[in-house]
Amino acid sequence: MRKKLTVVVPVLALLATVALASAREAKEELPAGPVRDRHELMKGIGDNAKIIGDAMKSGDFGPVGGAAEKIQASAAKILPLFPEGSTDPKSRAKPEIWTHWSKFETDAKDLEKTAAALAAAAKSGGGVPTAAKTMFGSCKSCHDQFRVPEKD
């Protein structure tokens, strides 16, 4: 048993080190600053959207209000993370963001508004599916226009 541990423990330590290095390397693929910051913000929005989507599928709307409030707060932070010229080959942001800024601005504000409406619906207990559908429509509209599709 002791012999097994002397082999297993170093192997686990090595695996942990490799995993941490890989995670650090993946994060470093995007340059520091607005490109990485907006990626992290959008990932957070996506994580909360998944919570809402899962709640819609299960019919348990309990987590919807909190997740919608987090999306609302994040949506309010979107625009400053897209200063003109903040592009990178690894970013999925389309150049149309800057050539159609007023539309992009409207879409970001629409997400904030529809997320607030979803949070209010969750608190009142009525109209949650409709409000969720509207909020997800805001996400889709912006992504269709301003985000490069994910590669398979």
C-alpha positions as CSV (number, residue, x, y, z in Angstrom):
1,M,0.0,0.0,0.0
2,R,2.8,2.4,0.9
3,K,4.5,1.7,-2.4
4,K,1.3,2.5,-4.2
5,L,1.1,5.9,-2.5
6,T,4.6,6.8,-3.3
7,V,3.7,6.4,-7.0
8,V,0.2,7.8,-6.9
9,V,0.8,11.0,-5.0
10,P,3.6,12.3,-7.3
11,V,1.4,11.4,-10.4
12,L,-1.5,13.3,-8.9
13,A,0.7,16.2,-8.1
14,L,2.0,16.2,-11.7
15,L,-1.5,16.1,-13.1
16,A,-2.6,18.9,-10.9
17,T,0.4,21.0,-12.1
18,V,-0.4,20.3,-15.7
19,A,-4.0,21.1,-15.3
20,L,-3.2,24.5,-13.6
21,A,-0.7,25.3,-16.3
22,S,-3.2,24.5,-19.0
23,A,-5.9,26.6,-17.4
24,R,-3.4,29.5,-17.0
25,E,-2.3,29.1,-20.6
26,A,-5.9,29.0,-21.9
27,K,-6.7,32.3,-20.1
28,E,-3.5,33.8,-21.5
29,E,-4.6,33.2,-25.0
30,L,-6.5,36.4,-24.9
31,P,-4.6,39.6,-24.4
32,A,-5.0,41.4,-21.0
33,G,-7.4,44.3,-21.1
34,P,-10.8,44.7,-22.6
35,V,-10.7,41.6,-24.9
36,R,-10.0,39.3,-22.0
37,D,-12.3,41.2,-19.6
38,R,-15.3,41.1,-22.0
39,H,-14.7,37.4,-22.6
40,E,-14.9,36.8,-18.9
41,L,-18.0,39.0,-18.5
42,M,-19.7,37.2,-21.4
43,K,-18.8,33.8,-20.0
44,G,-20.4,34.9,-16.7
45,I,-23.6,36.0,-18.6
46,G,-23.5,32.6,-20.4
47,D,-23.2,30.7,-17.1
48,N,-26.2,32.6,-15.7
49,A,-28.2,32.1,-19.0
50,K,-27.5,28.4,-18.6
51,I,-29.0,28.5,-15.1
52,I,-32.1,30.2,-16.5
53,G,-32.3,27.7,-19.4
54,D,-32.0,24.8,-17.0
55,A,-34.7,26.2,-14.8
56,M,-37.0,26.7,-17.8
57,K,-36.6,23.0,-18.7
58,S,-37.1,21.8,-15.2
59,G,-40.0,24.1,-14.3
60,D,-38.3,25.1,-11.1
61,F,-38.0,28.9,-11.5
62,G,-36.4,29.4,-8.1
63,P,-32.9,30.3,-9.4
64,V,-34.2,32.5,-12.3
65,G,-34.4,35.8,-10.4
66,G,-30.9,35.7,-9.1
67,A,-29.4,34.7,-12.4
68,A,-31.4,37.4,-14.3
69,E,-30.2,40.0,-11.8
70,K,-26.6,39.0,-12.4
71,I,-27.1,39.2,-16.2
72,Q,-28.7,42.6,-15.8
73,A,-25.7,43.8,-13.7
74,S,-23.2,42.3,-16.3
75,A,-25.1,43.8,-19.2
76,A,-24.6,47.3,-17.7
77,K,-20.8,46.6,-18.0
78,I,-20.7,45.5,-21.6
79,L,-20.2,48.8,-23.6
80,P,-17.0,50.0,-21.9
81,L,-15.4,46.7,-22.7
82,F,-15.6,47.3,-26.4
83,P,-13.4,50.4,-27.0
84,E,-12.8,51.0,-30.6
85,G,-9.9,49.0,-32.0
86,S,-10.0,46.4,-29.2
87,T,-9.8,43.4,-31.6
88,D,-7.9,40.2,-31.5
89,P,-7.8,37.2,-33.8
90,K,-8.9,35.0,-30.9
91,S,-11.9,37.3,-30.1
92,R,-15.3,36.4,-31.6
93,A,-16.3,40.1,-31.7
94,K,-17.1,41.1,-35.2
95,P,-15.9,44.4,-36.6
96,E,-19.6,45.4,-37.1
97,I,-19.6,46.3,-33.4
98,W,-17.7,49.4,-34.2
99,T,-19.2,50.2,-37.6
100,H,-22.7,49.8,-36.2
101,W,-22.0,51.1,-32.7
102,S,-25.5,52.6,-32.1
103,K,-27.2,49.2,-32.9
104,F,-24.7,47.4,-30.6
105,E,-25.3,49.9,-27.9
106,T,-29.1,49.4,-28.2
107,D,-28.7,45.7,-28.1
108,A,-26.6,45.8,-24.9
109,K,-29.1,48.1,-23.2
110,D,-31.9,45.8,-24.4
111,L,-30.3,42.9,-22.7
112,E,-30.1,44.9,-19.5
113,K,-33.7,45.8,-19.8
114,T,-35.0,42.3,-20.6
115,A,-32.9,40.7,-17.9
116,A,-34.4,43.2,-15.4
117,A,-37.9,42.3,-16.7
118,L,-37.1,38.6,-16.2
119,A,-35.9,39.2,-12.6
120,A,-39.1,41.1,-11.9
121,A,-41.2,38.3,-13.4
122,A,-39.3,35.8,-11.2
123,K,-40.0,37.9,-8.1
124,S,-43.7,38.2,-8.9
125,G,-44.0,34.6,-10.0
126,G,-45.8,35.4,-13.2
127,G,-44.7,35.5,-16.8
128,V,-41.3,33.9,-16.3
129,P,-41.3,31.8,-19.5
130,T,-42.3,34.7,-21.6
131,A,-39.8,37.0,-20.0
132,A,-37.0,34.4,-20.4
133,K,-37.9,33.9,-24.0
134,T,-37.6,37.7,-24.6
135,M,-34.3,37.9,-22.8
136,F,-32.9,35.0,-24.8
137,G,-34.1,36.7,-27.9
138,S,-32.0,39.8,-27.0
139,C,-29.0,37.5,-26.6
140,K,-29.6,35.9,-29.9
141,S,-30.2,39.1,-31.8
142,C,-26.9,40.6,-30.7
143,H,-24.9,37.4,-31.2
144,D,-26.3,36.9,-34.7
145,Q,-25.1,40.4,-35.7
146,F,-22.0,41.0,-33.7
147,R,-20.4,37.6,-32.7
148,V,-18.5,35.2,-34.9
149,P,-20.1,31.7,-34.6
150,E,-18.2,29.2,-32.5
151,K,-16.1,26.8,-34.6
152,D,-17.1,23.2,-34.4
